């Protein structure tokens, strides 16, 4: 039997209560650290100023978050996919980060 985890991001407590969003289901334990590292690396490299992780993940689509962890799942060394700034704002005055094809 292999330990497995569901990888969720976001969520919150107190005045900012929210449930986390599922990024990947049933991740075997050995695959989890590279996925978390990929998410943290993308956040650090593509956040707006001092934007926190929760805010950054909230403005990313499910597709973008899943795409970030795919290279890590495949075991590649490049944990930070190629990104560009989208020209369209998401309605909250902030720009979305989208993966390049």
Secondary structure by P-SEA (a helix, b strand, c coil): cbbbbbbbcbbbcccbbbbbbbccccccccccaaaaaaaaaaaaacccccccaaaaaaaccaaaaaaaaccccccccccccbbbbbcccccccbbbbbbcc
